[in-house]
Amino acid sequence: MTDAKKPLKIVVMERNTLGTDVSVEMFSEFGEVVTYPLSDPAENAARIKDADIVVVNKIPMNEELLRDASKLKLICLTATGTNNVDFAYTNARGITVCNIKGYSTDSVVQHTFALLFYVYEKLAYYDSFVKSGEYAANDVFSHFTVPFHELSGKTWGIIGLGAIGTKVGEIAEAFGCKVIYYSTSGNHHTDRFPERSLFELLSESDIVSVHCPLTPATRNLIGAEQLRAMKSDAILLNLGRGPIIDESALAEALANEEIGGAGLDVLVKEPMDPNCPLAVISDSKRLIITPHIAWATVEARTRCAEETAANIRAFLEGKPRNVVTQ
C-alpha cells in the first residue's frame, strides 16, 4: 500500500482511447496526473518510470516495460481483457492489476443489432437508391428489388454466452427468434436457451453472433470448414475479437456467396491492415466493418473512466476491487 503522506503519481497512457469528450479529471483526487495521448513504444518505459499507478488499455504490461518502474503498485486496465498483462511478472513484483467489467454490455448489444440490420435489411442499397435520386424518379411508391426478411421465426445462434451474449439472446427472442448457443469454454450452461455443438449451431442458425473472448481455443474458431456449414443466406456477426474468424476464409465465403453477409466490429489487426483480405469486399449489402466501436458509446466510455477511478479509490482504501491475477 502506498504511504498516503507521499504524493501519488498517476500516469494515464493512451488517453485518446477513452476519447477526449470523456473527462479523466476524477483521477486528480488521488494525486498528480500525467497523461499521454497515445502509446509511443520508444518512450513508454520512461513515461512510467516514477509512476505509482498506471492507467492503460492495450500497451503490453511486461518486464521489458515495467522493470524500471520501481514505485509501481497498481495497473488499472481501462478494459475487460487482460491479454496484454504478463501476470507471472506482475504477480512476482506484487503489482496489483485491476480491470473493469460490464461497463460496455449495453453498448455492445446495441451495436450487434445495428450491424445486423444494416446487412439484413440491405440498408446500404436502399439508402443509396434514395440519395441517388432514383427513388424520386420511381413510378411506384415503394421499391424492394433487393429482398429482405423478417427476424421473427428465424434461429439466432450465439457463440459465447456471457452477459453480452445472454442479453443479445433476450432481445433476439423479443423479435421472435429462436435462440440457441454454443459455449466456447464449456463452462457456461443455462436452461434459458438450448445448447448446441458448434457445427449444430452453425448449420441451424440464420444469424450467428460471436461474443466470446480470444483464447487459444477460440483463435480461428470459424474457418472455411465452419463457414461451409452455415446456411447460404446466414448472417455472421463478430463482436468478440478479430482472430476468432479466419478473415481469408470469410472473404472467400462472401465473394462466393456461400453465406448471406457479415457484420464485423473487430479485425485480426487494428487499425485495419491495408492488405486485409476483407478489404476487397466492396458490396455493402453483404459486409459492414466498423472500427472497433461497439464498446464506445459516450455512456460506456464515461462508465469506463468512472469504474477506473473506483478501482483506484478502492485500492488506496485497502479494499481492492476487480483484481485479476491471471
N, C-alpha and C positions, 0 to 999 in steps of 0.2 A: 504494500500500500504506500502511496505517495505521502510524504510529510506535508500536511496541509499548510504549514508555515512557509513553505517554499513555493514560489510562483510556478505554476504548471505551464508547459509549452505544448500547445496542441497544433499539430501540423495537418492541414487538410490538403491531401493530394487529389488531383483530378477534380478540382472544384466544379469545372464545367459539366461533369457528368450528372450533376444534380440540376443543372440549369440555372442560369443567372437570375431567373424570375423567382427562384425559391431562396429564401434567406437562410444563412447559417449563423446569423448574429447570436442565436441562442447559445452557441458554443462559448461565447465570450464570458459567460457567467462562471466558467471553470478556470479561466486563466488567459494567458496570451494566445491569440490565434493567428497563425500564419497560413495563408492559402496560396496554392499554386493552381493555375487553371487546368493544366494538362500534365501528363506524365512526360518526363524527359529522362530516359534511361541513363544518360551520362551524368545527370545531376541528382537523381532521386536519393541516392545514399547520403550525399552531403546535405540535402534538404531535411532529412530526418535525424541527422547525427545527434542533435541535442534535444530531441523531442521526448516528452513523457507519454504522449498519446498521439497515435497516428490514425487519421480517418482516411480510408482508402476504398477503392472499388475493384479495379482489375489488376493493379500492379502486383507482381509476384512478391509475396512476403516470405523471403527465404534468407539463408545465411549470407549470401553474397550481398544482399541489400541491407540486412539488419546487423551485421557483425559489429559495426562501429557505433550503433545506436545504444550506448551503454545505459542510458536512463530510461529506455522504452519499457513501459509496463502494460500498456493496453493498445491493442489494434482494434479499431472499430470498422467493420465492413459495412459499407452502405449498400448492401445486397444480401440476398439469402445464400447464394452459392459461396462455397469456401474452397473451391479447387485451386485458387491462387495462393493458398497458405501451405507452407511446409510445417506441418504440425509437429513432426519429430523435433525440429529445431526450436519452434516457439515454446513447446512444452518443456524442452530441456532448459531453456532460458527462463522459464517461469513467466513468460509473457502471456497475458490473458487475451483471448480473441473472442470478440462478440460479433454476431451477425444480426440481421433483422428479419423477421418473419411476418407474413400475412399482410404486409403493407400494400402490396400491389394486386391482391387477388381480384378485387372488383374491376380494376383496370384491365387486367389480362383477360378476364372473362368477357368483358365488353368488346375488346379488340378481336377476340375469337369470332364473335358473331359479325363484326364489321368485315373481317376478311371473308368469311363465308358468304355473306350476302353480295359482296362485290362480285364474286365469281359465280355464285349460284344463280343470281338473277341477271347476270350478264350486264351489269350496270355500266361498264365502260362502253359497251356498244350503244346502249340506249342514250347515255349522256352525249356521246359523240353524234348520234343521229339528230338530236335536238339542236345541239350547238352548231352543227354544220349547216343548218338551215334546211335540211331535208324534211324535218317534221313540218315546218311552215309551208313547204311545197306539197305536202302529202294531201291526197284526196280522201283520206279516211281519218276519223278522229283518233284511232288507235293504230298501233304498229307492233307486231310481235313476230317478225321474221325469224329472230333467233329465239327458239323456245326455251322456257324455263319452267321450274316445277315448284310445287308446294313442299314444305318440310313435313307437314302433317302426314303421318303414315310411314315416314322413312325411318331407317335404322341409323343411329348415330353411335359410332364406336369410339370409345375414349381410351387412349393409351396413357396410363399414369393417373391413378385415381386418388390424388391428394386433394387439398382444399380447392384448388382451381378446377381440376377435372370433375370433382363432385358437383361444384356449382354450375359448370357448363352442362353437366348431365341434367341437373334440375331444370335449367332454363330450356334445354332442348325438349324435355318432357312437356313443358308448358306450350311448346309449339306443336305438340302432338307426335313427337318422335318416340320410337322405341330406343332405349339406351342400353348398350352393353359395354363391358370394359375388359381391359387386359392389364394385369398388374405386372409391371416390369421387374419389380423387386421380389414379387411373390409374397410380400408381407401385408399388402393392403387387400382386405377382403370385406365385402359388405353384402347384406341382403337387399340393399337399396336397388341395385341393378344386377342383372345376370352377368356372370363372369364367363369369359371365353379364352381359348388359347389365341395366340397372335394370329395364326392363319385363319382360324374360325372368324375372328373379328374382322379381319381384312376382307374376307370373301363375303361376309354378310352385310357389311356396312355400306350405306350410301354416302355418309360423311364420316371421315376418320380425323380426329383431332389429337395431337400429341402434346402432352403436358407433363412428361416425366423429366427427371434430371439427366444430365450426361454422366454416365458411368461406363466402366469397361463393358458392361453387359448391354448398354443401350447404344454404344457407338456403332453406327451403320446398322442399326436395328432394322431399318427399312431400306432394302436394296432392290435390285432388279427382280429377284425371285418374289419378294413380298409385294412389289408393285404389280407384278403379273397376277397375283392372287386377288387383286381388287377388281371391283366392277368397272366396266369400261366408261361409265358415267359418274363414278365416285369422285368426291372432292377430298383432297388431303390437306390438312391444316397443321402447321408446325409452330407451336407456341412454347416449345421446350428449349432445345439447343440445336444449333445447326448440324453438328456432326451426327445427330441421330438418324438423319436421312442422307443417303448417298446421292449427292447432287447430280453426278453424271447420269446415274440411273434414272433419277426423276426427270432430268432434261430429256432423256431419250423417250421415256414413257409419255411425256407431254407432247413431244414432237410427233410421236407415232400414234397419238390419240388412244393410248392404252388406258388412260384414266381421264376423267372429265375435266379436272383442273386442280390447282393448288393455290393455297394462300400461306405465305411464309412471313414470319416476323424475325426469324433468326437464320443465320447462314454459317457455313463452316468457318469462313474468315470474315471478320467485321473490323473496319468497314469492308464492304464487298470487294472481292478481288476482281479487277477488270477482266480477268480470264475465267471467271466463274462460269461453269457450263450452263447455268440458267440464264446468263446474260443474253444468250441468243434467242430466247423465247420472248418474242415481242407482242404476242397476242394476249392482250389484257383480259379477254374473255376467259382465258384458260389459266392465267397466272398473275398473281399480285404479290409483290415483295415490298414489305415496309421495313424501314431501317431500325430494327430492334426498339420499337416504341410502345409495345403492348403494355409495358410496365409504367409508362411515363406520363400518365395524366398529371395535371398540376396537383390534384389532390394526393395522388400516390407519391409523387416526389416530395411533397410537403410532409407527408407522414414519414417518409424515409429519413428526412433530416430530423424530425421530432423524435423518432424512435432512436436514432443515433445519439441524440442529446440525452435521452432517457437512459441509454446504456452507459454513457459516461457518468451521469449522476449516480446511478446505482453502484457502479464500480467504486467511485470516490466515497460513497457512504458505507462501503464494506459489504454490500449485498449485490454482487454481480448478477446480471441477468443476460439471457441469450448467449451464454458462454458455449463455445464449441471447442472441442479438443481433438477432433479427427475428421 
